[in-house]
Amino acid sequence: MTAYSVLDLVPVREGGTLPEAFSAAAALAQAAERAGCNRYWVAEHHAMEGVAGGAVSVVLAHIGNATSTIRIGSGGIMLPNHTPFQIAEQFGTLDALFPGRVDLGLGRAPGAGPELQRALRKDLHRAAEMFPQDVAELQAFMAGGTSIHPTPGLGAKPEFWMLGSSLFGAQLAARLGMAYAFASHFAPDHLDSALEVYRRNFQPSEALEKPYVMAAMNLFCADSETEAETLATSQMQAFVALRTGTPSKLKPPIAGYRDQLPPAAQAMLAHIGQASAIGTPAQCASTIRAFTERTGADEIIFAGPTYDPQARIASLESVMSALA
């Protein structure tokens, strides 16, 4: 049976505040828990005024306190931005606070320009090259395989995940025997080949006996297809702004926005939005089932920020009911 989860960037909307964004994140996680979702993940982004999830572990502590059963985790921690020891401490703390509920999803791409590299005091190109070794070191810190023991961290047992949008992450996840999550909600190009590589090369580990795949989809559901398409335009505007180097806070939806764009921008949105369910509950459920059948995914994680936080909750609740 397919499991369903939620991926959140903790968006800051135009005219909104950081406290409102964190409150909306907690409300979304609570709604996901009520709806029967498996996990709620926060993605790491830095120096973007429209994204409040930069301090992932702190946000997850907030979410953990607002919920009681849903798994909470990183989707993901970009390990080149950190040291393995720091992440062992942070997620060791979360594991102690919320035992049996914590996921540690790891990604390689730092996505940082020169200014952010200087602010982080990291050579991110070199750090990305060290990613496989850093993953192994992080696991060793928690397992007690190092001379220095993080406290908290030693003995922590978060569920490890490898995140990816290319064949590299699939190959590493297979070699380490980790669960694998693919970022098909914005990078769909290598989805099928990455899943094939992961499943073919998977080596069982102490944590995981057989391959486990999660694929991401954008979800925008409403009473009518037109209304759902309008809901999705806040994210569309964010994608266009990001691609043109002008990221900002999440903007209000604009009816007919896609049709107002030049052909190149329309093509870009169509391409990166291939893994999307936009429409009525029945339409979205049908799209999700077809995507699941195509990929064989064990779990689907829903992205899709909306300007009105309540609209995203309603979208999720409607689709979970339709899928049930």
N, C-alpha and C positions, 0 to 999 in steps of 0.2 A: 504494500500500500504506500502510495506517494505521501511524503511529508511536505509541509509548507512552512515557510519561515519569512522573516522580514529583515530587509537591509535598510538602514537609515543613515543618511548623511547629517542628521540633525540640522536641517536647513534653517537659516535666519531669513525671514521674509522681509521684503521692502516695507519700511515703516514699522517693523517689529523689533524686538529686543532679544538679547541673549537669554535672559530669564524665561521669556515666552517660548523660545526654541527648546530649552531644556524641559520645560513643563509639557510641551507638546510631545516631546520624545517619550516622556514617561507615560503620557496618556495613550500614545500609539502602542507602546509595549504592553500596557495593561489590556488594551483592546485585542492585541494579538494573542495574549495569554487566554483571554476569555473565548476567543474564536477557535482555540485549539492549535495554534501555531506551535511549531517545535522549538524555534529559537529566534532571538532578536539580536542582530549584529549591528555594530557601529563601524563605519569606515574612517580611516585616518586621512585627513587632508590638513594642510597647513597654509597659513597666510591668505586665506580666502574669506572675505567678509560675509559671504553667504553660507558658510559651512562651519558649524560650531562643534564638530566632533574631533578636533585635533588632539585633545587630551583623552584618548580613548578609554584608558583604564579608569579615569575619574568619572567619565560619563557612565561607564558600565556600573560603577558603584552606585551612582544615582538611580540607574535603571533597576539594579538588583534590589535596592531597598523599596522600590515602587511595585515590585512584582514578587511572586512567591514560588512559581513552578517553572516558568519558561526558561530555557537556557539563554544565557547572555554571552556575547563574545565579540571578538574583533573580526571585522570583515574588510580589511584586516589591519594588523600591525605591519607597517613597512619596516622590516627589520634593519635595513641599511641606515635608517634614521636614528637608531638606538644602539645600545650595547646589549648583548644577550643577558648580561647580569642584571641590568636594570629591568628588562622585561620579565626575567625570572622573579624578581622581587615584586613587581606590580601585579603579575598574574598569580603569583603565590599568595599575595594578599587577597585578591579576589576569590581565589579558590578556598581560602580559609573563611572568608565572609559568607560565601554562597557555595558550600560544598556540593559537588555533583552537578553543578549548573553552568560551569564556565567553559567556554570554547576559546582557543587561542589560534586564530587564523593568521597566517604569515604570508607576506608578499615581498617580492624582491624590488619592485620598481619604486624608487623614492619620489619621482615626479617633482624634482626640485631644481630651480634655477640657481645661478651663482650666489645671489643674495641670500636665499634660504640656506644654501650650503654653508655660507659663512656664519649665519645665525645659529645653525645647528652644530657648528664646529666639527663638520664631518667632510671627508673626501668621499662623496656619495658614489662616484664611479668606482673607486677602489672597494668601498663597502659593499656595493652590489656584487662585485666579483667574489667577495668573501661569503656571500649569502649561504651556500650549502654548509660551509664550516660553521657559520654562526648558528644555523638551525641546530646542528648537531651539538654545539656547545650549550645552547639554551636547554636542550633536552637533558644534557649531562648535568647541568646545574640542578635541575629539579630531581634527577634520579640519584644524585649523590656521587656522581662519577668524576668530581673535580676536587682539588685540594681545598678550595674555598667554598663555603656553603652559604647560599643566600638565605636570609631569614627576614620575612617569609620567603618561601620558594622551595626549599629543600623538602622533598616528599609531596609536593603539590602534583595533582593529577588533572590538569585541564585537558580537554579533548583537543588534540592538535589537528590543525587543518592546513593544507597548502592551498594558497590562492593563485590563480593564474589567468592569463589571457593569451598564452602562447604554449608552444611545445615544451619549453624549458621547465615550467612549473609542473606539467604533467609527468615529465620524466623523473623529476626529483621526488614528487609525491609517490610515484610508483616504486622508486628505489627505496624510499624510507618507510613504505607501508603506511602512508597517511591518507586520510580522507582528502578529497580534492574538490575544490569549488571553482567554477569557471565564470569569469566576468562577462557573460554573453549579453548582459543588459546594455553594455556600451562598446564591447569589442567582440562581435560575433564571428569574425573571419575564421578563426582556427578552432572553433568549438568542436566540430565533428572529429577532426584529426587529433586534437588534444585528448579527447575522451577515448579514442581508439588506442592511442599510445599508452595512456594511463592504464587502461584495463589489460592490454596485452602484456605490459611489462611489470604489472603489480607484483610485489614481493610481500607476502604476509609478514606482519610484525606482531609484537606482543599486544599492541593496542588494537590492531585491525586484521581480521583473518582474510577478508576479501575486499575488492574495490568498493568504494562508496563515493558516489558522485552527487554534487549539488550544482545546479545551473541557475543562473540569475535571469529574471525577466522583469521588464517594466510592466506595471499594472496600473491602469486607470479605468475604473468601472463606475458607471452612473446609470440612471434610469433610461437614458437614450444614448445612441452612438454619438450624436452631435455633442451632447453634454460631456461625454467622456473624452472626446477629442479636444474639447475646450479645456478641460482639466489638465490634459497632458501638455498644454502649451506653456505652462510655467517651466517645466523641465526642458521643453524644446528651446525656449529662450535662453535658458542656462547653458545648454549645449552650444548654441550659436555664439553666445558671448564668450564661452571658454575657447572655442575654436578661433575666434577673432581677437583673442588676447585682452578681452574686456570683462572678466568675470565680475559679478556683482551679487547683491542679495537676490533672493528668489522673487521674481516679479509676478504681479497678478496675471491671471489667464487672459488671453485675447482671442475672441471668437474669430475663426478663419485665419489664424496666424500663419499656418503653414502655407496657405495659398498666396499670402502676401510676400513671401520670400522669393529671392531670385532662384533660378533653377539649380544652381550649384549648391545653395544652402538646403533646398528641398531634397536634393539627392543625398546630401550628407546625413540629414535626419532620417531619411528612409533607410540608409545603409546601417547606421549605428542603432536604429530602432527595430531591427529585424526580430529580435526576441522581445516582443511586446504584445500585451493583451489589452486592447483598448476597445471598449464598447459596453454593452449591457451585461448583466451577470451571466446570462446564457451564452452570449458571444464570447466573453472572456473565459468562461469555464471550458468551452469547446476549444479555444485557442491554446489554453494551458494543457489540456489533455493531449492535443495533437503534438505540441512541443515535447511533452514528457514521453510520448510514444516514440517520437523521432530520436530523442537523445538517450532514452533508457535511464534518465536521471532518477536516483533514489529520492531526491528532494529538490524542490523548487523554492528559491528565495526571491521575494518580491521587492523590487526597488520602485521608485516612483514618487518623488516629493510633490505635494500640492500646496498651493498658496494658502488655502484654508486647511488647517490641520484636521478639522472635522471631516472634510471631504475625503481625506485619505483613510481615515478610520471607517467611514461609511463604505468606501470602495473595497477595503479589505474584508469587512464583515459580509458584504453582499456576495463577494466571490467565494469566500469560505463556505457560506451557506449553499451556494450553487454547486460547488464541488462536492459537498457532502451528499 
